């Protein structure tokens, strides 16, 4: 979650003819170590996709949070200070407009997105309100460490280095995935050799770039024509080049790529090649981590978790169980 995530927040507006589609499909605020995991009820999640496909400019507005009830037993796990005040300070980064969807954005001055719904649902179970305070992506985890924030949320992937300084309570999986044109002869990418001979676009200075660079010799070793890579500093340019045929495949965060596939005409999701658990972060050994993980698991058990993913048309992107400090993939 380095430059790829920060770049995705700087998507410019495009020409009027394509602005609505590109902005909605633009890669959301996702980590460069992201991916998608076990489905959270694929059948239930398909219905919203049909209506959104009919109107690609639509942003889902259904309320999937307000009816969620507090769980007294889980609330009792919170520190006394949080129970007494009814508030926890949450550090994150601001995502203006719709360029950060599906994870986060703003509409009519109000925060929207998958991550926003998930954190608000967790707050409901805990019986508290978030005091949302904005920092920058590199400062949120240090802010949790030094006590400025009680909790951090910014699509943080659980890595070995991060788990040394903060605790994770997972709430989704994210990863590295591919988006192709509808007429691309490749339907599924399971290995980089599936992309031999194609032109791929991604962001510079990212994990995506490193994966493609590290695998550059695979095609030649397999006796195939190497793939070509083009680098662009903003994802809107990537998507525009994909639509006008200048590239064959884009490589980006899974949830953003899935959202693009659902909203951008003549594209298809080709799959992902790696996954990473993503979680809320708390100070090391804070009781908040377990309380938040238990809240996520309560949402999974009641079906409210699946409703949130269905709203944002992200089938197959949920988790089946929230974990504390999962074993990092790297």
C-alpha positions as MATLAB code, in Angstrom:
seq = 'XXXXXXXXXXXXXXXXXXXXXXXXXXXXXXXXXXXXXXXXXXXXXXXXXXXXXXXXXXXXXXXXXXXXXXXXXXXXXXXXXXXXXXXXXXXXXXXXXXXXXXXXXXXXXXXXXXXXXXXXXXXXXXXXXXXXXXXXXXXXXXXXXXXXXXXXXXXXXXXXXXXXXXXXXXXXXXXXXXXXXXXXXXXXXXXXXXXXXXXXXXXXXXXXXXXXXXXXXXXXXXXXXXXXXXXXXXXXXXXXXXXXXXXXXXXXXXXXXXXXXXXXXXXXXXXXXXXXXXXXXXXXXXXXXXXXXXXXXXXXXXXXXXXXXXXXXXXXXXXXXXXXXXXXXX';
ca = [
       0.000    0.000    0.000;
       2.384    2.633   -1.160;
       2.395    4.767   -4.280;
      -0.388    2.832   -6.040;
      -2.828    3.788   -3.314;
      -1.720    7.416   -3.167;
      -1.859    7.720   -6.944;
      -5.413    6.405   -7.017;
      -6.494    9.365   -4.874;
      -5.302   11.864   -7.480;
      -7.433   10.764  -10.456;
      -8.261   13.814  -12.603;
     -11.639   14.445  -14.199;
     -11.775   13.287  -17.795;
     -13.600   14.623  -20.792;
     -17.379   14.782  -20.426;
     -18.002   11.821  -22.702;
     -16.146    9.394  -20.448;
     -15.824   11.184  -17.113;
     -18.740    9.494  -15.374;
     -17.668    5.992  -16.291;
     -13.979    6.473  -15.616;
     -14.440    8.240  -12.312;
     -16.798    5.569  -11.032;
     -14.555    2.807  -12.280;
     -11.366    4.491  -11.089;
      -9.248    2.328   -8.861;
     -10.336    2.818   -5.291;
      -8.118    3.438   -2.318;
      -6.472    0.068   -2.134;
      -3.217   -1.233   -0.917;
      -0.512   -2.486   -3.208;
      -0.577   -5.693   -1.155;
      -4.289   -6.203   -1.595;
      -6.532   -9.037   -2.902;
      -9.908  -10.717   -2.624;
     -10.743  -13.767   -0.561;
     -13.567  -16.095    0.288;
     -17.016  -15.069   -0.910;
     -19.464  -13.665    1.572;
     -22.568  -15.016   -0.203;
     -22.190  -14.591   -3.928;
     -25.856  -15.292   -4.682;
     -27.064  -12.449   -2.481;
     -24.480  -10.090   -3.934;
     -25.488  -10.415   -7.565;
     -28.760   -8.511   -7.468;
     -27.307   -5.021   -6.905;
     -24.873   -5.596   -9.752;
     -27.669   -5.945  -12.273;
     -29.143   -2.530  -11.546;
     -25.731   -0.870  -11.398;
     -24.738   -2.374  -14.733;
     -27.862   -0.831  -16.257;
     -26.825    2.591  -14.953;
     -23.024    2.753  -14.717;
     -23.143    6.288  -13.311;
     -25.218    5.226  -10.297;
     -23.677    5.196   -6.838;
     -25.435    2.829   -4.416;
     -27.352    4.647   -1.715;
     -29.217    1.937    0.188;
     -28.964    2.082    3.969;
     -27.342   -1.130    5.209;
     -26.187    0.132    8.592;
     -28.809    2.014   10.625;
     -30.803   -1.084   11.634;
     -27.780   -2.835   13.177;
     -28.109   -3.211   16.949;
     -25.403   -2.929   19.603;
     -24.152   -6.137   21.172;
     -23.819   -5.597   24.957;
     -21.309   -8.436   25.388;
     -19.003   -7.098   22.692;
     -19.412   -3.526   23.939;
     -18.294   -4.718   27.375;
     -14.917   -5.629   25.835;
     -14.157   -1.945   25.222;
     -12.031    0.030   27.679;
     -14.083    1.895   30.298;
     -13.113    5.245   28.769;
     -14.637    4.295   25.428;
     -17.783    2.905   27.033;
     -18.238    6.043   29.133;
     -17.650    8.508   26.298;
     -19.367    6.424   23.619;
     -16.668    7.474   21.160;
     -13.454    6.213   19.607;
     -11.078    8.297   17.490;
     -10.575    6.782   14.050;
      -7.698    7.920   11.845;
      -7.972    7.628    8.083;
      -7.364    9.638    4.919;
      -9.965   11.804    3.242;
     -11.316   10.678   -0.132;
     -13.091   13.581   -1.855;
     -15.526   12.946   -4.693;
     -16.030    9.446   -6.061;
     -12.511    8.637   -7.205;
     -11.781    6.459   -4.171;
     -14.737    4.115   -4.650;
     -15.510    1.392   -3.901;
     -13.533    1.912   -0.706;
     -14.272    5.535    0.149;
     -15.487    8.807   -1.319;
     -17.843   11.701   -0.668;
     -21.306   12.546   -1.948;
     -23.186   15.674   -0.914;
     -20.494   16.289    1.667;
     -20.953   12.907    3.343;
     -18.430   10.040    3.344;
     -19.540    6.982    1.355;
     -18.015    3.678    0.346;
     -17.437    0.088    1.359;
     -14.937    0.982    4.084;
     -17.233    3.683    5.427;
     -20.186    1.296    5.679;
     -18.016   -1.363    7.311;
     -16.624    0.937    9.990;
     -20.048    2.408   10.696;
     -21.490   -1.089   11.033;
     -18.717   -2.006   13.489;
     -19.490    1.146   15.481;
     -23.133    0.089   15.680;
     -22.215   -3.314   17.124;
     -19.834   -1.674   19.605;
     -22.461    0.906   20.583;
     -20.108    3.819   19.940;
     -19.592    6.633   17.443;
     -16.436    7.282   15.465;
     -14.701   10.616   15.865;
     -13.202   10.526   12.375;
      -9.973   12.468   12.011;
      -7.993   12.725    8.807;
      -4.285   12.266    8.310;
      -2.151   11.063    5.429;
      -1.606    7.454    4.497;
       1.936    7.307    5.951;
       0.862    8.995    9.219;
      -2.152    6.919   10.268;
      -0.268    3.926   11.682;
       2.239    6.142   13.547;
      -0.776    8.084   14.834;
      -2.203    4.864   16.264;
       1.154    4.035   17.803;
       1.494    7.391   19.559;
      -2.119    7.483   20.754;
      -3.426   10.217   18.479;
      -5.939    7.737   17.072;
      -7.590    4.841   18.877;
      -8.099    2.958   15.612;
      -6.728    3.298   12.091;
      -8.463    2.327    8.856;
      -7.029    2.905    5.395;
      -7.097   -0.463    3.643;
      -3.976   -1.491    5.533;
      -2.679   -4.905    4.540;
      -1.356   -7.027    7.376;
       2.386   -7.332    6.776;
       5.181   -8.634    8.956;
       6.595   -5.165    9.496;
       3.256   -3.621   10.400;
       2.349   -6.383   12.819;
       5.517   -5.549   14.741;
       4.110   -2.129   15.673;
       0.291   -2.431   15.594;
      -2.396   -5.098   15.974;
      -4.769   -6.001   13.151;
      -8.454   -6.920   13.255;
      -9.231   -8.062    9.722;
     -12.383   -7.044    7.862;
     -11.706   -7.924    4.212;
      -9.111   -9.249    1.795;
      -7.631   -7.279   -1.068;
      -4.884   -8.010   -3.567;
      -3.394   -7.743   -7.047;
      -5.694   -8.363  -10.001;
      -6.130   -7.842  -13.729;
      -8.742   -6.091  -15.866;
      -8.926   -6.854  -19.577;
     -10.878   -5.788  -22.617;
     -14.004   -7.812  -23.337;
     -12.613   -9.246  -26.576;
      -9.269  -10.260  -25.059;
      -8.595  -13.933  -25.882;
      -7.531  -14.490  -22.269;
     -10.370  -15.000  -19.780;
      -8.433  -15.914  -16.641;
      -4.984  -14.973  -15.372;
      -3.523  -17.394  -12.848;
       0.128  -16.815  -13.667;
       2.079  -14.081  -15.449;
       2.690  -16.496  -18.324;
      -1.013  -16.129  -19.146;
      -0.161  -12.540  -20.189;
       2.671  -13.364  -22.574;
       2.563  -11.229  -25.722;
       0.149   -8.694  -24.200;
       0.610   -5.051  -23.190;
      -0.010   -4.417  -19.490;
      -0.408   -1.058  -17.725;
       0.078   -0.259  -14.054;
       1.382    2.441  -11.716;
       5.109    3.130  -11.331;
       6.904    2.565   -8.040;
       4.308    0.072   -6.827;
       4.154   -3.567   -5.812;
       2.388   -4.134   -9.132;
       5.467   -2.883  -10.960;
       7.709   -5.093   -8.847;
       5.621   -8.197   -9.573;
       5.773   -7.549  -13.322;
       9.482   -6.761  -13.206;
      10.302   -9.848  -11.152;
       8.315  -12.036  -13.545;
       9.621  -10.487  -16.751;
      11.669  -13.551  -17.665;
       8.870  -16.073  -17.244;
       7.511  -15.810  -20.781;
      10.910  -16.271  -22.441;
      11.611  -19.237  -20.169;
       8.322  -20.754  -21.337;
       9.211  -20.140  -24.982;
       6.624  -17.384  -25.359;
       6.719  -13.755  -26.448;
       7.369  -11.462  -23.444;
       4.681   -9.123  -22.206;
       5.190   -5.381  -22.457;
       4.577   -3.005  -19.545;
       3.532    0.645  -19.645;
       3.488    2.830  -16.538;
       1.048    5.661  -15.867;
       0.915    7.987  -12.894;
      -2.884    7.968  -12.650;
      -5.397    5.209  -13.105;
      -7.786    7.234  -15.255;
      -5.150    7.210  -18.009;
      -4.791    3.454  -17.641;
      -8.529    2.923  -18.027;
      -8.786    5.320  -20.950;
      -5.981    3.474  -22.758;
      -7.683    0.175  -21.997;
     -10.904    1.373  -23.602;
      -9.246    2.818  -26.681;
      -7.183   -0.318  -27.271;
      -3.725    1.055  -26.527;
      -3.233   -1.567  -23.813;
      -4.665   -5.053  -23.324;
      -4.693   -5.389  -19.538;
      -4.511   -3.170  -16.456;
      -2.999   -4.402  -13.195;
      -4.269   -3.000   -9.900;
      -5.931   -3.615   -6.506;
      -8.529   -6.369   -6.640;
     -11.525   -4.548   -5.183;
     -10.940   -1.539   -7.414;
     -10.510   -3.795  -10.435;
     -13.735   -5.665   -9.626;
     -15.573   -2.378   -9.289;
     -14.181   -1.216  -12.627;
     -15.272   -4.444  -14.311;
     -18.814   -3.911  -13.018;
     -18.999   -0.284  -14.171;
     -16.771    0.097  -17.220;
     -18.293   -1.185  -20.495;
     -16.459   -3.767  -22.586;
     -14.130   -4.913  -19.807;
     -13.830   -8.103  -17.794;
     -12.249   -9.189  -14.527;
      -9.429  -11.617  -15.261;
      -8.670  -12.726  -11.720;
      -5.942  -12.059   -9.200;
      -2.573  -13.598   -8.470;
      -2.155  -12.814   -4.756;
      -4.183  -11.813   -1.709;
      -3.566   -9.989    1.551;
      -5.781   -9.643    4.649;
      -6.757   -6.043    5.416;
      -7.716   -4.827    8.851;
      -8.415   -2.089   11.333;
      -5.234   -1.277   13.239;
      -4.919   -0.604   16.966;
      -2.040   -0.132   19.394;
      -0.176   -3.312   20.300;
      -1.992   -5.349   22.952;
      -4.976   -2.990   22.985;
      -8.305   -4.624   23.922;
      -9.828   -2.698   21.025;
      -8.481   -5.167   18.472;
     -10.425   -8.114   19.861;
     -13.583   -6.032   20.342;
     -13.440   -4.866   16.723;
     -12.723   -8.368   15.423;
     -15.653   -9.719   17.434;
     -17.851   -6.960   16.008;
     -16.873   -7.894   12.452;
     -17.628  -11.548   13.176;
     -21.016  -10.571   14.592;
     -21.772   -8.707   11.343;
     -20.742  -11.780    9.350;
     -22.995  -14.015   11.464;
     -26.045  -11.743   11.129;
     -25.656  -11.290    7.380;
     -25.139   -7.528    7.654;
     -21.574   -7.922    6.421;
     -22.769   -9.621    3.220;
     -25.351   -6.871    2.670;
     -22.610   -4.252    2.680;
     -20.584   -6.112    0.049;
     -23.735   -6.677   -1.996;
     -24.472   -2.957   -1.920;
     -21.090   -2.201   -3.475;
     -21.395   -5.019   -6.003;
     -18.281   -6.874   -4.839;
     -19.178  -10.565   -4.894;
     -16.449  -12.868   -3.688;
     -14.591  -10.133   -1.842;
     -15.560  -10.750    1.758;
     -14.026  -12.879    4.490;
     -15.652  -15.688    6.427;
     -13.959  -14.886    9.745;
     -12.232  -11.821   11.170;
      -8.808  -12.633   12.606;
      -6.428  -10.951   15.006;
      -2.964  -10.501   13.543;
      -3.257  -13.046   10.710;
      -0.141  -14.726    9.417;
       1.266  -12.221    6.889;
       1.766  -13.292    3.296;
       4.936  -11.187    3.110;
];
